């Protein structure tokens, strides 16, 4: 083989090798956009699925109903010192000049008023009477429940506290029909250095309001003790009047007025135990007021 032939073959081989390299470069360059396009499609597909899922979750959440609870029946309370008529006050606390209203940070939710009477008969002794009316109104709460149910639970607690006063003797309990949705009267005797006080407590619930009426009397300085039966009769009468005042303050006349006379509400009523509890109560409203 001549030198010229060998040179031409070497040149041809070099051209072939260059052509192969160029071809490989073109093939790789063409493959890169395909890979990018594929990656882009894959990314778009995942993003779309995530967006769809989020949209469906948001739609499902908005479609779900929000938690609700029945609104409270009563939205306010009467003036505490105006819950009882002048005649009732004259019968229960004849020597009282006026009532003393308790402090409250929200008079539409909580209120109380107290009266005391001392009938001084000189050497024949004295008759002391103390009367207190307190009211607590509950609002419905999504987490805690409807207002009348909350009031019913508080009603039971008030009755239990009245049955568990430290030092109380001869404790008795009885239902009080015709007073709100449910009512219970508790009576007991409490001996103090001034004399023996006969306590009557009537706890009543009307819808979402709980009324607690405390009434006690004592014969002081040698005077005879008042009749517990007479005191209880007066206490029940006053409690019924206070419950009616709550209904009237909320415009509950006519059909709604039935609540004051004992029409049942939707809250379940549980008759409280009549047996006195052994635990001591620290509630100040259950202790007879001291002589002023």
Number of C-alpha atoms within 10 A of each C-alpha: 5 6 7 9 10 11 11 11 11 12 12 12 12 12 12 12 12 12 12 12 12 12 12 12 12 11 11 11 11 11 12 11 11 11 11 11 12 12 12 11 12 11 11 12 11 11 12 11 11 12 11 12 12 12 12 12 12 11 11 10 11 10 9 8 7 8 7 12 13 13 14 17 21 22 15 18 22 20 17 24 20 12 22 20 13 11 10 15 18 13 11 23 22 18 17 18 12 14 17 14 17 16 11 11 8 8 18 17 16 20 23 23 21 22 23 25 21 20 16 15 12 9 9 12 15 18 20 25 26 22 25 25 27 22 25 21 26 25 20 20 15 12 9 11 14 22 24 28 20 21 25 25 15 17 27 20 14 23 24 20 21 31 28 20 23 17 12 20 14 9 20 15 21 15 17 18 14 15 28 31 26 27 29 25 25 23 25 22 20 20 13 11 6 13 17 17 25 26 26 30 29 30 29 33 30 30 29 25 32 30 26 28 27 26 29 29 29 27 21 22 16 13 18 15 17 18 11 19 12 9 19 21 11 16 24 24 14 25 27 24 18 28 28 24 22 28 26 16 16 16 12 18 14 8 8 15 17 18 25 26 20 21 17 16 18 10 17 13 17 11 12 16 14 17 12 21 16 10 12 14 19 12 11 9 18 24 18 22 20 10 11 6
